[in-house]
Amino acid sequence: MIDFLYHYYDESTGPFLNLSDLELEEAERVLQDIRIQKKGFASQRSADYLTIRRGLEWRARELFILKGGRPVRRYPHYMTVGECAWLLEWFENGRELRIPAAAFDPYSISFTYGDLFPTMRYEDGKVYRGQVYTLDEIGRVINRFGLPQQWNPQGDHGPERYVEVQIWADDVHQL
């Protein structure tokens, strides 16, 4: 049973913002400003980050639809299953939101076991690679493998550090 979902963000910008929502040129300008100012984790992202990100988000969306998901957004907002306080370090003034999982329509949320990037890009034979899960499915995956933030808090056992939640609804600001 998943009780709460967590969202991490910078206080100066506010919660539930996604670079993919911007036109590509504007998103590139924002990311370049972050790099110049060396603002948190995002300042370390590669030059092709946005292109890769949008492709992975689109792939996750399509896989979710194939499983019966009904996304409203083209690109998701992000949360985690369970608390990951270390994600606060990604931001200059990191903040955390905790929202009951029951507040979300199950057809508007998908999950990856780990961050979307390594989940969709690593090819190491793990059964959860390349997979997007529904709310019903992710509980079984967590029962089998545990929460990554518990067995891999420092990231020294692979790229899995949390279960990521993709929020495909626009009403997150009202929760």
Residue frames as a rotation matrix with the C-alpha (Angstrom) as fourth column:
MET 1
0.575 0.818 0.000 0.00
0.818 -0.575 0.000 0.00
0.000 0.000 -1.000 0.00
ILE 2
-0.544 -0.711 0.445 1.37
0.715 -0.671 -0.199 3.37
0.440 0.210 0.873 -1.02
ASP 3
0.140 0.609 -0.780 0.35
0.927 -0.358 -0.114 6.04
-0.349 -0.707 -0.615 1.47
PHE 4
0.633 0.034 -0.774 2.12
0.038 -0.999 -0.013 9.21
-0.773 -0.021 -0.634 0.37
LEU 5
0.443 -0.531 0.722 3.85
0.859 0.020 -0.512 10.65
0.257 0.847 0.465 -2.67
TYR 6
0.318 -0.465 -0.826 6.59
0.484 -0.669 0.564 13.25
-0.815 -0.580 0.013 -2.29
HIS 7
0.699 -0.119 0.705 7.56
0.610 -0.415 -0.675 16.17
0.373 0.902 -0.218 -4.52
TYR 8
0.129 -0.763 -0.633 10.87
0.733 -0.357 0.580 18.02
-0.668 -0.539 0.513 -4.22
TYR 9
0.516 0.120 0.848 11.41
0.723 -0.592 -0.356 21.52
0.460 0.797 -0.392 -5.61
ASP 10
-0.676 -0.734 -0.063 13.19
0.687 -0.597 -0.413 24.82
0.266 -0.322 0.908 -5.09
GLU 11
-0.088 0.661 -0.745 11.38
0.799 -0.400 -0.449 27.36
-0.595 -0.635 -0.493 -2.96
SER 12
-0.565 -0.224 -0.794 12.31
-0.097 -0.938 0.333 30.18
-0.820 0.266 0.508 -5.37
THR 13
-0.905 0.214 -0.368 10.46
-0.378 -0.008 0.926 28.61
0.195 0.977 0.088 -8.29
GLY 14
-0.065 0.913 0.403 7.69
-0.934 0.087 -0.346 26.69
-0.351 -0.399 0.847 -6.55
PRO 15
-0.392 -0.057 0.918 6.40
-0.141 0.990 0.002 23.14
-0.909 -0.129 -0.396 -7.01
PHE 16
0.159 0.547 0.822 5.33
0.565 0.632 -0.530 21.22
-0.810 0.549 -0.208 -10.09
LEU 17
0.523 -0.129 -0.843 7.25
-0.675 -0.667 -0.316 22.95
-0.521 0.734 -0.435 -12.84
ASN 18
0.388 -0.355 0.851 8.55
0.471 0.870 0.148 20.95
-0.793 0.343 0.504 -15.78
LEU 19
-0.422 -0.649 -0.633 11.10
-0.291 -0.565 0.773 22.15
-0.859 0.510 0.050 -18.35
SER 20
-0.837 0.094 0.539 9.37
0.486 0.580 0.653 19.98
-0.252 0.809 -0.531 -20.93
ASP 21
0.210 0.970 -0.119 6.27
0.815 -0.241 -0.528 22.18
-0.541 0.014 -0.841 -20.69
LEU 22
0.219 -0.221 -0.950 8.25
-0.240 -0.956 0.167 25.06
-0.946 0.191 -0.262 -22.19
GLU 23
0.971 -0.064 -0.229 9.00
-0.224 0.073 -0.972 25.48
0.079 0.995 0.057 -25.88
LEU 24
0.668 -0.737 -0.098 12.36
0.736 0.675 -0.054 23.84
0.105 -0.036 0.994 -26.57
GLU 25
-0.025 -0.716 0.698 14.23
0.427 -0.639 -0.640 27.13
0.904 0.282 0.321 -27.08
GLU 26
0.364 0.230 0.903 12.86
-0.619 -0.664 0.419 28.59
0.696 -0.711 -0.099 -23.83
ALA 27
1.000 -0.004 0.027 13.64
-0.016 0.712 0.702 25.38
-0.022 -0.702 0.712 -21.93
GLU 28
0.375 -0.923 0.084 17.21
0.814 0.285 -0.506 25.47
0.443 0.258 0.859 -23.27
ARG 29
-0.025 -0.352 0.936 17.57
-0.092 -0.931 -0.352 29.10
0.995 -0.095 -0.009 -22.10
VAL 30
0.716 0.351 0.603 16.32
-0.618 -0.084 0.782 28.20
0.325 -0.933 0.157 -18.62
LEU 31
0.909 -0.408 -0.084 18.64
0.412 0.856 0.313 25.20
-0.056 -0.319 0.946 -18.41
GLN 32
0.145 -0.893 0.426 21.57
0.633 -0.247 -0.734 27.30
0.760 0.376 0.529 -19.63
ASP 33
0.221 0.002 0.975 20.86
-0.520 -0.846 0.120 29.88
0.825 -0.534 -0.186 -16.90
ILE 34
0.956 0.144 0.256 20.85
-0.293 0.515 0.805 27.08
-0.016 -0.845 0.535 -14.34
ARG 35
0.627 -0.779 -0.012 24.21
0.743 0.602 -0.293 25.86
0.236 0.175 0.956 -15.67
ILE 36
0.020 -0.622 0.783 25.76
0.217 -0.762 -0.611 29.34
0.976 0.182 0.119 -15.59
GLN 37
0.258 0.174 0.950 24.54
-0.765 -0.564 0.311 29.97
0.590 -0.807 -0.013 -12.05
LYS 38
-0.664 -0.521 -0.536 25.57
-0.196 0.813 -0.548 26.44
0.721 -0.259 -0.642 -11.05
LYS 39
-0.215 0.720 0.660 22.19
-0.973 -0.218 -0.079 25.97
0.087 -0.659 0.747 -9.40
GLY 40
0.232 0.398 0.888 21.98
-0.693 0.708 -0.136 22.51
-0.683 -0.584 0.440 -7.90
PHE 41
-0.146 -0.255 0.956 21.93
0.176 0.944 0.279 19.16
-0.973 0.209 -0.093 -9.61
ALA 42
0.743 0.558 0.370 20.34
0.448 -0.003 -0.894 20.47
-0.498 0.830 -0.252 -12.84
SER 43
0.659 -0.536 -0.528 23.46
-0.631 -0.775 -0.001 22.52
-0.409 0.334 -0.849 -13.58
GLN 44
-0.341 -0.847 0.407 25.35
-0.501 0.530 0.684 19.28
-0.795 0.029 -0.605 -14.35
ARG 45
0.442 0.630 0.638 23.04
0.174 0.638 -0.750 18.10
-0.880 0.442 0.172 -17.14
SER 46
-0.472 -0.699 0.537 24.43
0.590 0.202 0.781 17.38
-0.655 0.686 0.317 -20.60
ALA 47
-0.806 0.076 -0.587 23.86
-0.390 -0.814 0.430 19.49
-0.445 0.576 0.685 -23.71
ASP 48
-0.702 0.548 -0.454 21.41
-0.302 0.348 0.887 16.93
0.644 0.761 -0.079 -25.15
TYR 49
-0.964 0.267 -0.006 19.51
0.107 0.367 -0.924 16.49
-0.245 -0.891 -0.382 -21.88
LEU 50
-0.356 0.901 -0.249 16.23
-0.581 -0.422 -0.696 18.08
-0.732 -0.103 0.673 -23.00
THR 51
-0.139 0.262 -0.955 16.05
-0.933 0.289 0.215 16.09
0.333 0.921 0.205 -26.22
ILE 52
-0.784 -0.199 -0.588 16.67
-0.042 0.962 -0.270 12.84
0.620 -0.187 -0.762 -24.37
ARG 53
-0.898 0.440 0.023 14.27
-0.044 -0.039 -0.998 13.79
-0.439 -0.897 0.054 -21.58
ARG 54
-0.194 0.880 -0.433 11.37
-0.875 -0.355 -0.330 14.59
-0.445 0.315 0.839 -23.90
GLY 55
-0.251 0.037 -0.967 11.90
-0.698 0.686 0.207 11.34
0.671 0.727 -0.146 -25.77
LEU 56
-0.909 -0.130 -0.397 11.87
0.160 0.769 -0.618 9.33
0.385 -0.625 -0.678 -22.54
GLU 57
-0.713 0.700 -0.035 8.81
-0.297 -0.347 -0.890 11.16
-0.635 -0.624 0.455 -21.25
TRP 58
-0.089 0.691 -0.718 6.97
-0.996 -0.069 0.056 10.49
-0.011 0.720 0.694 -24.49
ARG 59
-0.505 -0.174 -0.845 7.93
-0.317 0.948 -0.005 6.81
0.802 0.266 -0.534 -24.35
ALA 60
-0.982 0.150 -0.111 6.72
0.157 0.338 -0.928 6.55
-0.102 -0.929 -0.355 -20.73
ARG 61
-0.437 0.866 -0.244 3.44
-0.697 -0.497 -0.517 8.22
-0.569 -0.056 0.820 -21.72
GLU 62
-0.089 0.374 -0.923 2.87
-0.885 0.395 0.246 5.76
0.456 0.839 0.296 -24.57
LEU 63
-0.745 -0.228 -0.627 3.65
0.020 0.932 -0.362 2.75
0.667 -0.282 -0.689 -22.36
PHE 64
-0.892 0.452 0.006 1.25
-0.080 -0.144 -0.986 4.07
-0.445 -0.880 0.165 -19.72
ILE 65
-0.185 0.843 -0.504 -1.52
-0.953 -0.279 -0.116 4.46
-0.239 0.459 0.856 -22.31
LEU 66
-0.326 0.000 -0.945 -0.96
-0.538 0.823 0.185 0.85
0.778 0.569 -0.268 -23.42
LYS 67
-0.864 -0.019 -0.504 -1.65
0.365 0.664 -0.652 -0.20
0.347 -0.747 -0.567 -19.81
GLY 68
0.028 0.993 -0.113 -4.90
0.907 0.022 0.421 1.74
0.421 -0.114 -0.900 -19.63
GLY 69
-0.451 -0.267 -0.852 -3.54
0.685 -0.715 -0.138 5.03
-0.572 -0.646 0.505 -18.34
ARG 70
0.446 0.651 0.614 -5.33
0.872 -0.471 -0.133 8.22
0.203 0.594 -0.778 -19.29
PRO 71
-0.454 -0.715 -0.532 -2.74
0.790 -0.599 0.130 11.00
-0.412 -0.361 0.837 -19.29
VAL 72
0.757 0.642 -0.119 -3.95
0.553 -0.727 -0.408 14.57
-0.348 0.243 -0.905 -19.69
ARG 73
0.547 -0.650 -0.527 -0.53
-0.468 -0.760 0.452 16.20
-0.695 -0.001 -0.719 -19.86
ARG 74
0.815 -0.393 -0.426 1.98
-0.326 0.297 -0.897 15.70
0.479 0.870 0.114 -22.66
TYR 75
-0.256 -0.939 -0.231 4.80
-0.004 0.240 -0.971 15.62
0.967 -0.247 -0.066 -20.12
PRO 76
0.418 0.536 -0.733 4.54
0.638 0.401 0.657 14.58
0.647 -0.743 -0.175 -16.47
HIS 77
0.387 -0.348 0.854 5.16
-0.794 -0.597 0.117 16.21
0.469 -0.723 -0.507 -13.16
TYR 78
-0.092 -0.563 -0.821 7.40
0.002 0.824 -0.566 14.13
0.996 -0.054 -0.075 -10.90
MET 79
0.500 0.178 0.848 7.12
-0.846 -0.112 0.522 12.71
0.188 -0.978 0.095 -7.40
THR 80
-0.635 -0.653 -0.413 8.57
-0.494 0.754 -0.433 9.80
0.594 -0.071 -0.801 -5.46
VAL 81
0.595 0.657 -0.463 7.06
-0.016 0.585 0.811 6.90
0.804 -0.475 0.358 -3.55
GLY 82
0.591 -0.362 -0.721 8.29
0.807 0.276 0.523 7.43
0.010 -0.890 0.455 -0.04
GLU 83
0.932 -0.251 -0.262 10.47
-0.151 -0.925 0.350 10.14
-0.330 -0.286 -0.900 1.38
CYS 84
0.411 -0.864 0.290 13.86
0.882 0.295 -0.368 10.92
0.233 0.407 0.883 -0.18
ALA 85
0.824 -0.004 -0.567 15.23
0.312 -0.832 0.458 13.76
-0.474 -0.554 -0.684 1.91
TRP 86
-0.203 -0.979 0.011 18.53
0.500 -0.094 0.861 13.74
-0.842 0.180 0.509 0.00
LEU 87
-0.052 0.252 0.966 16.63
0.982 -0.161 0.094 15.10
0.179 0.954 -0.239 -3.03
LEU 88
0.872 0.316 -0.373 16.42
0.416 -0.880 0.228 18.40
-0.256 -0.354 -0.899 -1.16
GLU 89
0.079 -0.955 -0.286 20.14
0.247 -0.259 0.934 18.73
-0.966 -0.144 0.216 -1.93
TRP 90
-0.178 -0.089 0.980 19.35
0.974 0.125 0.189 19.04
-0.140 0.988 0.065 -5.65
PHE 91
0.462 0.516 0.721 18.10
0.600 -0.781 0.174 22.56
0.653 0.352 -0.671 -4.97
GLU 92
-0.547 -0.639 0.541 19.49
0.079 -0.683 -0.726 25.73
0.834 -0.355 0.423 -3.43
ASN 93
-0.696 0.434 0.571 16.42
-0.712 -0.317 -0.627 26.06
-0.091 -0.843 0.530 -1.20
GLY 94
-0.773 0.317 -0.550 14.92
-0.039 0.842 0.539 22.60
0.633 0.438 -0.638 -1.38
ARG 95
-0.421 0.742 0.522 11.39
-0.870 -0.167 -0.464 21.97
-0.257 -0.650 0.715 -0.19
GLU 96
-0.987 0.130 -0.095 9.23
0.110 0.975 0.194 18.86
0.117 0.181 -0.976 0.12
LEU 97
-0.221 0.971 0.091 5.52
-0.967 -0.230 0.106 18.34
0.124 -0.064 0.990 -0.47
ARG 98
-0.986 0.038 0.165 3.78
0.000 0.975 -0.223 15.22
-0.169 -0.220 -0.961 0.85
ILE 99
-0.308 0.912 -0.271 0.45
-0.950 -0.277 0.146 14.35
0.058 0.303 0.951 -0.77
PRO 100
-0.111 0.330 0.938 -1.69
-0.374 0.860 -0.347 11.28
-0.921 -0.389 0.028 -0.05
ALA 101
-0.961 -0.265 0.073 -1.55
-0.057 0.452 0.890 8.84
-0.269 0.852 -0.450 -2.95
ALA 102
-0.378 0.903 0.206 -5.33
0.833 0.429 -0.349 8.51
-0.403 0.040 -0.914 -2.67
ALA 103
0.044 0.366 -0.930 -5.66
-0.014 -0.930 -0.367 12.15
-0.999 0.029 -0.036 -3.81
PHE 104
-0.592 -0.379 -0.712 -4.69
-0.688 -0.223 0.691 11.08
-0.420 0.898 -0.129 -7.34
ASP 105
0.675 0.710 -0.202 -6.78
-0.682 0.495 -0.539 9.37
-0.282 0.501 0.818 -9.97
PRO 106
0.188 -0.660 0.727 -4.96
-0.053 0.733 0.679 6.03
-0.981 -0.166 0.102 -10.48
TYR 107
0.538 0.056 0.841 -5.37
0.787 0.326 -0.525 6.42
-0.304 0.944 0.131 -14.24
SER 108
0.932 -0.202 0.302 -3.32
-0.044 -0.888 -0.458 9.64
0.361 0.413 -0.836 -14.11
ILE 109
0.419 -0.828 0.371 -0.18
-0.861 -0.233 0.453 8.32
-0.289 -0.510 -0.811 -12.40
SER 110
0.832 -0.292 -0.472 2.49
0.004 0.854 -0.520 5.94
0.555 0.430 0.712 -13.60
PHE 111
0.744 -0.572 0.344 5.63
-0.435 -0.024 0.900 4.66
-0.507 -0.820 -0.267 -11.94
THR 112
0.524 -0.679 -0.514 9.16
-0.255 0.451 -0.856 3.62
0.813 0.580 0.063 -12.80
TYR 113
0.900 -0.323 -0.292 11.38
0.415 0.438 0.798 1.63
-0.130 -0.839 0.528 -10.49
GLY 114
-0.253 -0.942 -0.220 14.07
0.792 -0.332 0.511 4.26
-0.555 -0.045 0.831 -10.32
ASP 115
-0.159 0.081 -0.984 14.42
-0.264 -0.964 -0.037 7.57
-0.951 0.253 0.175 -12.09
LEU 116
0.807 0.591 -0.008 13.03
-0.135 0.171 -0.976 7.65
-0.575 0.788 0.218 -15.62
PHE 117
0.437 -0.693 -0.574 16.49
-0.898 -0.296 -0.326 8.17
0.056 0.658 -0.751 -17.19
PRO 118
-0.646 -0.744 0.168 18.28
-0.745 0.663 0.075 5.05
-0.167 -0.077 -0.983 -15.92
THR 119
-0.116 0.666 0.737 15.09
-0.187 0.714 -0.674 2.99
-0.975 -0.216 0.042 -15.94
MET 120
0.833 0.552 -0.030 14.62
-0.092 0.084 -0.992 3.58
-0.545 0.829 0.121 -19.66
ARG 121
0.665 -0.608 -0.433 18.26
-0.711 -0.339 -0.616 3.76
0.228 0.718 -0.658 -20.73
TYR 122
-0.296 -0.801 0.520 20.30
-0.878 0.443 0.182 1.19
-0.376 -0.403 -0.834 -18.75
GLU 123
0.553 0.386 -0.739 20.53
-0.658 0.746 -0.102 -2.22
0.512 0.542 0.666 -20.30
ASP 124
-0.515 -0.767 0.384 21.64
-0.832 0.340 -0.438 -4.47
0.206 -0.545 -0.813 -17.48
GLY 125
-0.634 0.284 -0.719 18.95
-0.009 0.927 0.374 -7.15
0.773 0.244 -0.585 -17.67
LYS 126
-0.930 0.363 -0.053 17.01
0.057 0.000 -0.998 -6.08
-0.363 -0.932 -0.020 -14.58
VAL 127
-0.518 0.777 0.357 13.33
0.855 0.483 0.191 -6.89
-0.024 0.404 -0.914 -15.07
TYR 128
0.354 0.710 -0.608 12.15
0.687 -0.639 -0.347 -3.37
-0.635 -0.295 -0.714 -14.27
ARG 129
-0.644 -0.606 -0.467 14.28
0.072 -0.655 0.752 -1.69
-0.761 0.451 0.466 -16.96
GLY 130
-0.976 0.214 -0.039 12.25
-0.087 -0.220 0.972 -0.13
0.200 0.952 0.233 -19.72
GLN 131
-0.416 0.855 -0.310 9.03
0.804 0.505 0.315 -0.62
0.426 -0.118 -0.897 -17.76
VAL 132
-0.716 0.402 0.571 6.28
-0.536 -0.840 -0.082 1.75
0.447 -0.365 0.817 -16.70
TYR 133
-0.797 0.394 -0.457 3.94
0.552 0.783 -0.287 0.51
0.245 -0.481 -0.842 -13.99
THR 134
0.048 0.887 0.460 0.40
-0.029 -0.459 0.888 1.30
0.998 -0.056 0.004 -12.93
LEU 135
-0.086 0.008 0.996 -0.52
-0.937 -0.341 -0.078 1.90
0.339 -0.940 0.037 -9.28
ASP 136
0.849 0.452 0.274 -1.65
-0.517 0.817 0.257 -1.73
-0.108 -0.359 0.927 -8.95
GLU 137
0.771 -0.574 -0.277 1.56
0.261 0.681 -0.684 -3.06
0.581 0.455 0.674 -10.48
ILE 138
0.035 -0.870 0.492 4.10
-0.368 -0.469 -0.803 -0.93
0.929 -0.153 -0.336 -8.61
GLY 139
0.440 0.177 0.880 3.02
-0.898 0.082 0.432 -2.32
0.005 -0.981 0.195 -5.25
ARG 140
0.985 -0.076 0.154 4.07
0.078 0.997 -0.002 -5.81
-0.154 0.014 0.988 -6.36
VAL 141
0.466 -0.866 0.182 7.40
0.281 -0.050 -0.958 -4.50
0.839 0.498 0.220 -7.68
ILE 142
0.036 -0.421 0.907 8.11
-0.755 -0.606 -0.251 -2.73
0.655 -0.676 -0.339 -4.38
ASN 143
0.751 0.270 0.602 7.15
-0.616 0.612 0.495 -5.88
-0.235 -0.743 0.626 -2.44
ARG 144
0.916 -0.402 0.024 9.64
0.373 0.825 -0.424 -7.85
0.151 0.397 0.905 -4.53
PHE 145
0.162 -0.936 0.312 12.57
0.641 -0.140 -0.754 -5.41
0.750 0.322 0.578 -4.60
GLY 146
0.051 -0.089 -0.995 11.92
0.923 -0.376 0.081 -2.97
-0.381 -0.922 0.063 -1.75
LEU 147
0.977 0.208 -0.054 12.21
0.184 -0.938 -0.295 0.79
-0.112 0.278 -0.954 -1.88
PRO 148
0.423 -0.877 0.229 15.54
0.607 0.087 -0.790 1.80
0.673 0.473 0.569 -3.44
GLN 149
0.223 -0.355 0.908 16.05
-0.468 -0.856 -0.220 4.62
0.855 -0.376 -0.358 -0.94
GLN 150
0.786 0.065 0.615 16.20
-0.598 0.333 0.729 1.91
-0.158 -0.941 0.300 1.75
TRP 151
0.756 -0.509 0.411 18.59
0.426 0.860 0.282 -0.53
-0.497 -0.038 0.867 0.10
ASN 152
0.019 -0.761 0.648 20.58
0.981 -0.109 -0.157 2.01
0.191 0.639 0.745 -1.95
PRO 153
0.737 0.417 -0.531 20.57
0.567 -0.809 0.152 5.33
-0.367 -0.414 -0.833 -0.07
GLN 154
0.125 -0.787 -0.604 24.01
-0.116 -0.616 0.779 6.40
-0.985 -0.028 -0.168 -1.34
GLY 155
0.786 0.254 -0.564 23.57
-0.564 -0.079 -0.822 5.11
-0.254 0.964 0.081 -4.90
ASP 156
-0.231 -0.972 -0.049 26.51
-0.931 0.206 0.301 2.73
-0.282 0.115 -0.952 -4.64
HIS 157
-0.488 0.131 0.863 24.43
0.068 0.991 -0.112 -0.33
-0.870 0.004 -0.493 -5.63
GLY 158
-0.483 0.302 0.822 23.21
0.875 0.197 0.441 1.06
-0.029 0.933 -0.360 -8.96
PRO 159
-0.888 0.067 0.454 21.20
0.097 -0.940 0.327 3.99
0.449 0.334 0.829 -10.30
GLU 160
0.104 0.983 -0.151 17.99
0.424 0.093 0.901 3.11
0.900 -0.158 -0.407 -8.46
ARG 161
-0.912 -0.410 0.000 17.57
0.189 -0.420 -0.888 5.59
0.364 -0.810 0.460 -5.59
TYR 162
-0.598 0.801 0.002 13.75
-0.376 -0.279 -0.883 5.93
-0.707 -0.529 0.468 -5.46
VAL 163
-0.386 0.623 0.681 10.56
0.874 0.482 0.054 4.85
-0.295 0.616 -0.731 -7.17
GLU 164
-0.963 0.002 -0.268 9.56
-0.081 -0.956 0.282 7.70
-0.256 0.293 0.921 -9.44
VAL 165
-0.077 0.987 0.138 5.96
0.698 0.153 -0.700 8.76
-0.712 0.042 -0.701 -9.97
GLN 166
-0.961 -0.088 0.263 4.90
0.260 -0.614 0.745 10.43
0.096 0.784 0.613 -13.19
ILE 167
-0.290 0.877 -0.383 1.86
0.384 -0.260 -0.886 12.63
-0.876 -0.404 -0.261 -12.65
TRP 168
-0.817 0.010 0.576 -0.05
0.575 -0.056 0.816 13.00
0.041 0.998 0.040 -15.92
ALA 169
0.292 0.956 -0.030 -2.74
0.943 -0.283 0.177 15.35
0.160 -0.080 -0.984 -14.54
ASP 170
-0.293 -0.349 0.890 -2.88
0.355 -0.904 -0.238 19.13
0.888 0.247 0.389 -14.43
ASP 171
0.558 0.712 0.426 -4.69
-0.101 -0.452 0.886 19.46
0.824 -0.537 -0.180 -11.12
VAL 172
0.054 -0.617 -0.785 -1.68
0.815 0.482 -0.323 18.89
0.577 -0.622 0.529 -8.84
HIS 173
-0.784 -0.381 0.490 -1.64
0.113 -0.864 -0.491 22.54
0.610 -0.330 0.720 -7.77
GLN 174
-0.011 0.888 0.459 -5.08
-0.652 -0.355 0.670 22.03
0.758 -0.292 0.583 -6.23
LEU 175
0.387 0.129 -0.913 -4.08
0.348 0.897 0.274 19.13
0.854 -0.424 0.302 -3.99
